[in-house]
């Protein structure tokens, strides 16, 4: 190899390594830019959503992430810190986190062992049950009743894998139709293009509560394909940022402050229509608050 080319390749490797190190050191990057970048959603009520259909998101997970923002600001001694939001989807959330487009994913991402190979998770802040929503007059009362039906799912969600496993193990003939996000998939059910919608029970409750006619729908609440923990995602191999995020979330739980945030979004009227989800703390969520952990499923 010519010496000139060798030097060029060597310099290129140095630059690539420097870029990788800079990206992994999230706190240094935030201090240098004065910006922390948060991945959000537009329709995941009440976790991360835009009440008016545009503008900055709000919600339960978003409030937790804003506590992390406060902790980062204090840690770095910054007079101000800009929060810059990027709306993510189930399919692009991990790539845009790992490539540095966002620093935190603050929505309803299930903490799985498989995803832990690519990203890190803060202590889980919610536990949900994967089940189905159907039309009240559909005559569907169990997941087994979905045999021969078409079911809505969300692209990139764990619900798809769980539905396929159930279909295989129970020999149930179910057809899938995927939406690009939770709101899009709900429209498939609302317009009768599907007879059911497989998703987390709490997200189904939010979609139903904010629909024009909530009484048109019911959740198969007595059945569950699996319990799943939600966690805030951040990049792997960044111990300083991980320590700050995990400590902030843990302190929210241990102090009881997170219960106030929970009550704000799940047991009181929320924007834009002042609907109360009436979704009190479950035993599983109470256990998470009592013993914070980031175990994946």
C-alpha positions in Angstrom: 0.0 0.0 0.0 1.4 3.5 -0.9 2.6 5.5 2.1 0.3 8.4 1.2 -2.8 6.2 1.0 -1.8 4.5 4.3 -1.6 7.9 6.0 -5.0 9.0 4.6 -6.6 5.7 5.8 -5.0 6.1 9.2 -6.2 9.7 9.6 -9.7 8.5 8.6 -9.7 5.8 11.2 -8.7 8.4 13.9 -11.5 10.7 12.8 -14.0 7.9 12.9 -12.9 6.8 16.4 -13.1 10.4 17.6 -16.6 10.8 16.2 -17.7 7.6 17.9 -16.2 8.7 21.2 -17.9 12.1 20.9 -21.3 10.5 20.2 -20.9 8.1 23.1 -20.1 10.9 25.6 -23.6 12.3 25.7 -23.0 14.7 28.6 -20.1 16.4 26.9 -22.1 16.8 23.7 -25.0 18.3 25.6 -22.6 20.7 27.4 -21.0 21.8 24.2 -24.2 22.3 22.3 -26.6 23.4 25.1 -29.2 21.1 23.6 -30.6 17.7 24.8 -32.5 15.8 22.2 -35.6 13.8 23.1 -37.4 11.2 21.0 -41.2 11.6 21.4 -44.5 10.4 19.8 -47.5 12.2 18.5 -50.3 9.9 19.7 -49.3 7.7 22.6 -51.8 9.0 25.1 -51.0 9.6 28.0 -47.3 8.8 27.7 -46.1 11.0 24.9 -48.5 12.8 22.6 -49.3 16.2 21.0 -52.7 17.3 22.4 -53.4 19.7 19.5 -51.9 17.5 16.9 -48.7 19.7 16.6 -46.2 21.4 18.8 -44.3 20.0 21.8 -45.4 16.7 23.2 -46.6 16.1 26.7 -47.4 13.1 28.9 -46.3 10.8 31.7 -43.0 9.6 30.2 -42.3 13.0 28.9 -42.6 14.4 32.4 -40.1 11.8 33.7 -37.7 12.8 30.9 -38.0 16.5 31.8 -36.9 15.5 35.3 -33.8 14.0 33.7 -33.3 17.2 31.8 -33.3 19.1 35.1 -30.7 16.7 36.5 -28.5 17.1 33.4 -28.7 20.9 33.6 -27.7 20.8 37.3 -24.9 18.2 36.7 -23.4 20.4 33.9 -24.0 23.7 35.7 -25.8 25.1 32.8 -27.9 28.3 33.1 -30.3 27.0 30.4 -30.7 23.8 28.4 -32.7 23.6 25.2 -35.0 20.6 24.8 -35.2 19.6 21.2 -37.9 17.0 20.2 -37.9 14.6 17.3 -41.1 12.5 16.6 -40.1 8.9 16.3 -41.9 5.7 15.3 -41.7 2.1 16.4 -39.5 1.3 13.4 -37.0 4.2 13.5 -36.6 4.8 17.3 -33.6 2.6 17.8 -31.6 3.7 14.7 -32.2 7.4 15.4 -31.1 6.9 19.0 -28.0 5.0 18.2 -26.9 7.4 15.5 -27.1 10.4 17.8 -30.3 12.0 16.4 -31.8 11.8 19.9 -30.3 11.3 23.3 -33.3 9.8 25.0 -36.4 7.9 23.7 -39.2 9.0 26.0 -42.4 7.1 25.1 -43.7 3.5 25.4 -40.8 1.3 24.4 -40.9 -2.2 25.8 -37.6 -3.2 27.5 -36.7 -6.5 25.9 -33.5 -8.6 26.2 -33.2 -8.4 22.5 -33.3 -4.6 22.4 -30.8 -4.5 25.3 -28.2 -5.8 22.8 -28.5 -2.4 20.9 -29.5 0.2 23.6 -29.6 0.8 27.3 -32.8 1.2 29.4 -33.5 3.2 32.5 -35.4 1.6 35.3 -38.8 0.6 34.0 -41.5 3.2 34.7 -44.6 1.2 33.7 -45.9 -2.4 33.2 -48.6 -3.1 30.7 -50.6 -6.1 29.5 -50.7 -7.0 25.8 -54.3 -7.7 24.8 -57.0 -6.8 22.3 -59.5 -4.0 21.8 -62.6 -4.9 19.7 -65.9 -3.3 18.9 -68.5 -3.6 21.7 -71.0 -5.3 19.4 -68.5 -7.6 17.7 -69.4 -10.6 19.8 -65.6 -11.2 20.4 -65.0 -11.9 24.1 -61.7 -13.8 24.1 -58.5 -13.8 22.1 -59.4 -17.3 20.8 -62.5 -15.6 19.2 -60.1 -13.8 16.9 -59.7 -17.0 14.8 -60.7 -16.2 11.2 -60.5 -12.5 11.9 -58.2 -9.7 10.7 -56.2 -8.0 13.5 -54.5 -4.6 13.6 -51.0 -4.2 14.9 -48.3 -1.6 14.9 -45.2 -2.0 12.7 -42.1 -2.7 14.8 -44.1 -3.5 18.0 -43.6 -6.5 20.3 -47.4 -7.2 19.9 -46.7 -8.6 16.4 -44.3 -11.3 17.7 -46.6 -12.1 20.6 -49.6 -12.5 18.2 -47.6 -14.7 15.9 -46.5 -16.9 18.8 -50.0 -17.2 20.1 -51.3 -18.0 16.6 -48.7 -20.8 16.2 -49.1 -22.3 19.7 -52.9 -22.2 19.7 -53.4 -23.0 16.0 -55.5 -19.8 15.6 -55.9 -18.5 12.1 -55.5 -14.7 12.4 -54.6 -12.3 9.6 -52.5 -9.2 10.4 -52.8 -5.7 9.1 -50.2 -3.2 10.4 -50.4 0.5 10.9 -47.4 2.8 10.9 -48.2 4.0 14.5 -50.7 3.5 17.3 -53.2 6.0 15.9 -53.0 4.7 12.4 -53.6 1.1 13.6 -56.6 2.3 15.7 -58.2 3.7 12.5 -58.0 0.2 11.0 -60.3 -1.0 13.8 -62.5 2.1 13.8 -63.1 1.8 10.1 -63.9 -2.0 10.4 -60.9 -2.9 8.2 -59.9 -5.1 11.1 -62.0 -6.8 13.8 -59.5 -6.3 16.7 -56.4 -4.3 17.6 -53.6 -6.0 19.6 -51.6 -3.5 21.7 -50.8 -2.6 25.3 -53.9 -2.3 27.4 -53.1 1.2 28.7 -52.5 2.6 25.2 -55.7 1.0 24.0 -57.5 2.7 26.9 -56.0 6.0 25.8 -57.0 5.6 22.2 -60.5 4.6 23.1 -61.0 7.4 25.7 -60.0 10.0 23.1 -62.1 8.5 20.2 -65.4 10.1 19.1 -67.5 7.3 20.7 -65.6 5.4 23.4 -68.6 3.2 24.1 -68.2 1.6 20.7 -65.1 -0.3 22.0 -64.1 -2.7 24.8 -60.8 -4.2 25.9 -60.4 -7.9 26.6 -59.0 -7.0 30.0 -59.2 -10.5 31.4 -56.7 -11.8 28.9 -53.1 -11.0 28.3 -50.5 -12.3 25.8 -47.7 -11.0 28.1 -46.9 -8.4 30.7 -44.3 -5.9 29.4 -42.2 -3.2 31.1 -41.7 0.3 29.5 -38.3 1.9 29.8 -36.7 5.1 28.6 -33.9 4.3 26.1 -30.5 5.8 25.8 -27.3 4.8 24.0 -25.2 1.9 25.3 -21.6 2.2 26.5 -22.0 5.7 28.0 -21.6 5.0 31.8 -21.7 8.7 32.9 -25.0 9.4 31.2 -26.5 6.0 32.3 -25.6 6.7 35.9 -27.3 10.1 35.8 -30.4 8.9 34.1 -30.8 5.8 36.2 -30.2 7.7 39.4 -32.8 10.4 38.5 -35.5 7.8 37.7 -34.7 5.7 40.8 -34.9 8.8 43.1 -38.3 9.7 41.6 -39.6 6.3 42.5 -38.0 6.0 45.9 -39.1 9.5 46.9 -42.7 8.9 45.8 -42.6 11.8 43.4 -43.4 9.6 40.5 -46.7 8.6 42.0 -47.8 12.3 41.7 -46.7 12.3 38.0 -48.7 9.0 37.5 -51.8 10.4 39.1 -51.6 13.5 36.9 -51.9 11.5 33.8 -53.8 8.4 34.7 -56.4 9.4 37.3 -57.1 13.0 36.5 -58.5 14.8 33.4 -55.9 15.3 30.7 -55.7 17.5 27.6 -57.0 18.2 25.1 -60.5 17.1 26.1 -60.2 16.7 29.9 -60.8 13.0 29.7 -60.0 10.9 32.8 -58.5 7.5 31.9 -59.3 6.2 35.4 -56.3 3.9 35.2 -55.1 3.5 38.8 -51.7 2.1 39.8 -51.5 -1.6 39.3 -49.7 -4.0 41.7 -47.0 -4.5 39.1 -46.3 -0.8 38.7 -46.2 -0.4 42.5 -43.7 -3.1 42.7 -41.5 -1.3 40.1 -41.6 1.8 42.2 -40.7 -0.1 45.3 -37.9 -2.0 43.7 -36.6 -0.1 40.6 -35.0 -2.3 37.9 -34.4 -2.5 34.2 -35.0 -6.2 33.6 -36.1 -7.0 30.1 -38.6 -9.6 28.8 
